[in-house]
């Protein structure tokens, strides 16, 4: 359930949504093809033009040489992977909240270590850019997401702090790496298992794009079969098979196994998205 703090942020900063989105996707459309994006997400390429790159934390707004100088590609991938594993790790505390203080599986202790490293990196990138903006006479504005976030911070400091920035970046980093790479891998795997569908998708790309050209963001609307392939992959292999939800008030679910079920406020619910989509 969304906290009151983030509810306030959303209401006061909603006007910046399109500006921030435009900054991200304008750069994306200029520099990355659909094919290149998939390859980089799967392989962890160190290409600095990519929208979200695990290996050097280039989330289109964190193009900092200090990161690549301090951490190797493998170290960065391990940091992100460890943080992602914690998110998906089933814990006894989820089902028995009384054990929260004990932390029997050590999940909170590990999370503090791995997330702490990533937050330190993000803090360094944000403060480095902020210092350049404030002190450099020859500073040239960058058309990226971080620039927009810092603009918002200057105008709405009490509402939008550096801490809020770091948590948003963390969500983008973890939510846009593993999910995207897994989806690309499953799409390729399903096409290999279905040669006829692979041939149709390939022929459509060659007909619309050409033999030796790369697919661009603007081409996607002209590739309906490729879109269908990706949507079918999402149906068969959703990146998040289980969705965690919490009711915002006491709720009654009617008709479940023939009875009415009372669900208390803030009770954790696991929604089996995979089973619904395969039904």
C-alpha positions as CSV (number, residue, x, y, z in Angstrom):
1,X,0.0,0.0,0.0
2,X,1.3,3.4,-0.9
3,X,2.5,5.5,2.0
4,X,1.2,9.0,2.7
5,X,4.6,10.4,2.0
6,X,4.6,9.1,-1.6
7,X,1.0,10.1,-2.0
8,X,1.9,13.6,-1.2
9,X,4.9,13.5,-3.7
10,X,2.7,12.2,-6.5
11,X,0.1,14.9,-6.0
12,X,2.6,17.8,-5.8
13,X,5.0,16.6,-8.5
14,X,2.5,15.2,-11.1
15,X,3.3,18.0,-13.4
16,X,6.8,16.8,-13.9
17,X,5.8,13.3,-15.0
18,X,5.7,14.0,-18.7
19,X,8.8,16.1,-18.6
20,X,10.8,13.3,-16.9
21,X,9.3,10.6,-19.2
22,X,10.1,12.7,-22.3
23,X,13.7,13.0,-21.2
24,X,14.1,9.3,-20.8
25,X,12.4,8.2,-24.0
26,X,13.7,11.0,-26.2
27,X,17.3,9.8,-25.6
28,X,16.2,6.2,-25.8
29,X,14.6,6.6,-29.2
30,X,17.7,8.4,-30.5
31,X,20.3,5.9,-29.4
32,X,18.9,2.4,-29.0
33,X,17.2,0.0,-31.3
34,X,14.9,-2.7,-29.9
35,X,17.4,-5.4,-30.9
36,X,20.3,-3.5,-29.2
37,X,18.3,-2.9,-26.0
38,X,17.6,-6.6,-25.6
39,X,21.2,-7.6,-26.2
40,X,22.5,-5.1,-23.7
41,X,20.0,-6.2,-21.0
42,X,20.9,-9.9,-21.5
43,X,24.6,-9.5,-21.7
44,X,25.2,-6.5,-19.4
45,X,27.0,-4.5,-22.1
46,X,29.0,-1.5,-20.9
47,X,27.7,0.8,-23.7
48,X,27.1,4.1,-22.1
49,X,24.2,5.1,-24.4
50,X,21.8,2.5,-23.1
51,X,18.7,3.3,-21.2
52,X,19.4,1.0,-18.3
53,X,22.7,-0.8,-18.0
54,X,23.4,-3.1,-15.1
55,X,27.1,-3.3,-15.6
56,X,27.8,0.4,-15.1
57,X,24.6,1.7,-13.5
58,X,23.9,3.9,-16.6
59,X,20.2,4.4,-16.1
60,X,20.3,7.1,-18.7
61,X,20.7,9.6,-15.9
62,X,23.7,8.2,-14.0
63,X,26.4,8.5,-16.6
64,X,29.2,8.8,-14.1
65,X,32.8,7.8,-14.8
66,X,33.4,7.5,-11.0
67,X,31.2,4.3,-11.0
68,X,33.2,2.6,-13.8
69,X,36.4,3.6,-12.2
70,X,35.5,2.2,-8.8
71,X,33.6,-0.9,-9.7
72,X,34.1,-3.6,-12.4
73,X,31.2,-4.8,-14.6
74,X,31.0,-8.1,-12.7
75,X,30.9,-6.3,-9.3
76,X,28.0,-4.1,-10.4
77,X,26.1,-7.0,-11.7
78,X,26.6,-9.0,-8.5
79,X,25.3,-6.0,-6.4
80,X,22.2,-5.7,-8.5
81,X,21.7,-9.5,-8.5
82,X,22.0,-9.8,-4.8
83,X,19.5,-7.0,-4.2
84,X,17.1,-8.5,-6.7
85,X,17.3,-11.9,-4.9
86,X,16.4,-10.3,-1.6
87,X,13.2,-8.9,-3.2
88,X,12.0,-12.3,-4.4
89,X,13.2,-14.3,-1.5
90,X,10.2,-15.9,0.4
91,X,10.4,-15.2,4.1
92,X,8.7,-16.5,7.2
93,X,8.2,-12.9,8.3
94,X,5.7,-12.4,5.5
95,X,3.5,-15.0,6.9
96,X,4.3,-14.6,10.6
97,X,4.9,-10.9,11.3
98,X,5.6,-11.6,15.0
99,X,9.0,-12.9,13.8
100,X,10.0,-9.5,12.3
101,X,12.2,-8.5,15.2
102,X,14.1,-11.8,15.2
103,X,14.7,-11.9,11.4
104,X,15.2,-15.7,11.5
105,X,16.5,-16.0,7.9
106,X,18.7,-12.9,8.1
107,X,16.9,-11.3,5.1
108,X,16.9,-7.8,6.7
109,X,20.6,-8.0,7.6
110,X,21.6,-9.0,4.1
111,X,19.3,-6.4,2.6
112,X,21.0,-3.7,4.7
113,X,24.4,-4.7,3.3
114,X,23.5,-5.0,-0.4
115,X,21.0,-2.1,-0.6
116,X,23.5,0.0,1.4
117,X,26.1,-0.4,-1.2
118,X,23.8,0.5,-4.0
119,X,22.4,3.5,-2.1
120,X,26.0,4.7,-1.5
121,X,26.7,4.6,-5.2
122,X,23.5,6.4,-6.1
123,X,24.2,9.1,-3.5
124,X,27.6,9.7,-4.9
125,X,26.3,10.0,-8.5
126,X,23.5,12.4,-7.4
127,X,25.8,14.6,-5.3
128,X,28.5,14.7,-7.9
129,X,26.0,16.0,-10.6
130,X,24.5,18.4,-8.1
131,X,27.9,19.8,-7.2
132,X,28.8,20.2,-10.9
133,X,25.5,22.1,-11.5
134,X,26.2,24.5,-8.6
135,X,29.9,25.1,-8.9
136,X,30.9,24.7,-12.6
137,X,30.7,27.8,-14.7
138,X,31.0,25.9,-17.9
139,X,28.4,23.2,-16.9
140,X,26.2,22.1,-19.8
141,X,22.8,20.8,-19.0
142,X,22.2,17.1,-19.8
143,X,18.9,16.0,-21.2
144,X,18.5,13.0,-18.9
145,X,16.4,11.8,-16.1
146,X,18.7,12.8,-13.3
147,X,18.8,16.4,-14.5
148,X,15.0,16.5,-14.3
149,X,15.1,15.0,-10.8
150,X,17.5,17.7,-9.6
151,X,15.4,20.4,-11.2
152,X,12.5,19.1,-9.2
153,X,14.6,19.0,-6.0
154,X,15.6,22.7,-6.5
155,X,12.0,23.8,-6.8
156,X,10.5,21.4,-4.3
157,X,13.3,20.6,-1.8
158,X,11.1,19.8,1.2
159,X,8.9,17.5,-0.8
160,X,11.5,15.8,-3.1
161,X,14.7,15.0,-1.3
162,X,17.9,13.2,-2.3
163,X,16.6,10.2,-0.3
164,X,13.4,10.1,-2.4
165,X,15.6,10.3,-5.5
166,X,17.7,7.3,-4.4
167,X,14.6,5.2,-3.7
168,X,13.0,6.0,-7.0
169,X,16.3,5.1,-8.8
170,X,16.5,1.9,-6.9
171,X,13.0,1.0,-8.0
172,X,13.9,1.7,-11.7
173,X,17.1,-0.2,-11.4
174,X,15.7,-3.4,-9.9
175,X,12.4,-3.2,-11.7
176,X,13.9,-2.7,-15.1
177,X,16.8,-5.1,-15.2
178,X,15.9,-8.6,-14.2
179,X,12.3,-8.3,-15.5
180,X,13.4,-7.0,-18.9
181,X,16.3,-9.4,-19.4
182,X,14.2,-12.4,-18.4
183,X,11.4,-11.4,-20.8
184,X,13.9,-11.1,-23.7
185,X,15.3,-14.5,-22.9
186,X,11.9,-16.1,-22.7
187,X,10.8,-14.5,-26.0
188,X,13.9,-15.9,-27.7
189,X,13.4,-19.3,-26.1
190,X,9.7,-19.5,-27.1
191,X,10.6,-18.5,-30.7
192,X,13.2,-21.3,-30.8
193,X,10.6,-23.8,-29.7
194,X,8.2,-22.6,-32.4
195,X,10.1,-22.2,-35.7
196,X,7.0,-21.2,-37.7
197,X,6.4,-18.3,-35.4
198,X,10.0,-17.3,-35.5
199,X,10.0,-17.3,-39.3
200,X,6.9,-15.1,-39.4
201,X,8.4,-12.6,-36.9
202,X,11.6,-12.6,-38.9
203,X,9.9,-12.1,-42.3
204,X,7.8,-9.2,-40.9
205,X,10.9,-7.5,-39.6
206,X,12.7,-8.0,-42.9
207,X,9.7,-6.7,-44.9
208,X,9.1,-3.6,-42.7
209,X,12.6,-2.7,-41.7
210,X,14.9,-4.3,-44.3
211,X,17.5,-7.0,-44.5
212,X,20.5,-5.3,-42.6
213,X,18.8,-2.6,-40.6
214,X,18.1,-2.5,-36.9
215,X,14.6,-2.1,-35.3
216,X,14.0,1.3,-33.8
217,X,11.5,2.4,-31.2
218,X,9.5,4.2,-33.9
219,X,9.2,1.0,-35.9
220,X,7.3,-1.0,-33.3
221,X,3.9,0.2,-34.2
222,X,4.5,-1.2,-37.7
223,X,5.3,-4.7,-36.4
224,X,2.0,-6.1,-35.2
225,X,3.1,-9.7,-35.3
226,X,6.3,-8.9,-33.2
227,X,4.0,-7.1,-30.7
228,X,1.8,-10.2,-30.5
229,X,4.8,-12.4,-29.9
230,X,6.0,-10.2,-27.0
231,X,2.5,-10.1,-25.5
232,X,2.1,-13.8,-25.7
233,X,5.4,-14.2,-24.0
234,X,4.2,-12.0,-21.2
235,X,1.1,-14.2,-20.9
236,X,3.0,-17.5,-20.8
237,X,6.0,-16.3,-18.9
238,X,5.1,-13.2,-16.8
239,X,8.2,-11.5,-15.2
240,X,6.4,-11.6,-11.9
241,X,4.2,-14.7,-11.6
242,X,3.0,-13.7,-8.2
243,X,1.8,-10.2,-7.4
244,X,1.8,-9.0,-3.7
245,X,-1.2,-6.9,-2.8
246,X,-2.5,-5.4,0.5
247,X,-6.1,-4.2,0.9
248,X,-6.4,-0.7,2.2
249,X,-9.4,-1.6,4.4
250,X,-11.2,-4.7,5.7
251,X,-12.4,-6.5,2.6
252,X,-14.8,-9.4,2.0
253,X,-14.1,-11.7,-1.0
254,X,-17.3,-13.3,-2.1
255,X,-17.5,-16.8,-3.5
256,X,-14.0,-18.0,-2.8
257,X,-14.2,-21.9,-2.6
258,X,-17.9,-21.4,-1.9
259,X,-17.6,-19.2,1.2
260,X,-17.1,-15.5,2.0
261,X,-13.6,-14.7,3.1
262,X,-12.9,-11.8,5.5
263,X,-9.5,-10.1,4.6
264,X,-8.2,-7.7,7.3
265,X,-6.6,-4.4,6.5
266,X,-2.9,-4.6,5.3
267,X,-3.1,-8.4,5.0
268,X,-0.6,-9.7,2.5
269,X,-2.2,-11.4,-0.5
270,X,-0.3,-13.4,-3.2
271,X,-2.1,-13.1,-6.5
272,X,-1.3,-15.9,-8.8
273,X,-1.0,-14.0,-12.1
274,X,0.5,-16.9,-13.9
275,X,-2.4,-19.3,-13.2
276,X,-4.9,-16.6,-14.2
277,X,-3.2,-16.0,-17.5
278,X,-3.0,-19.8,-18.3
279,X,-6.6,-20.4,-17.4
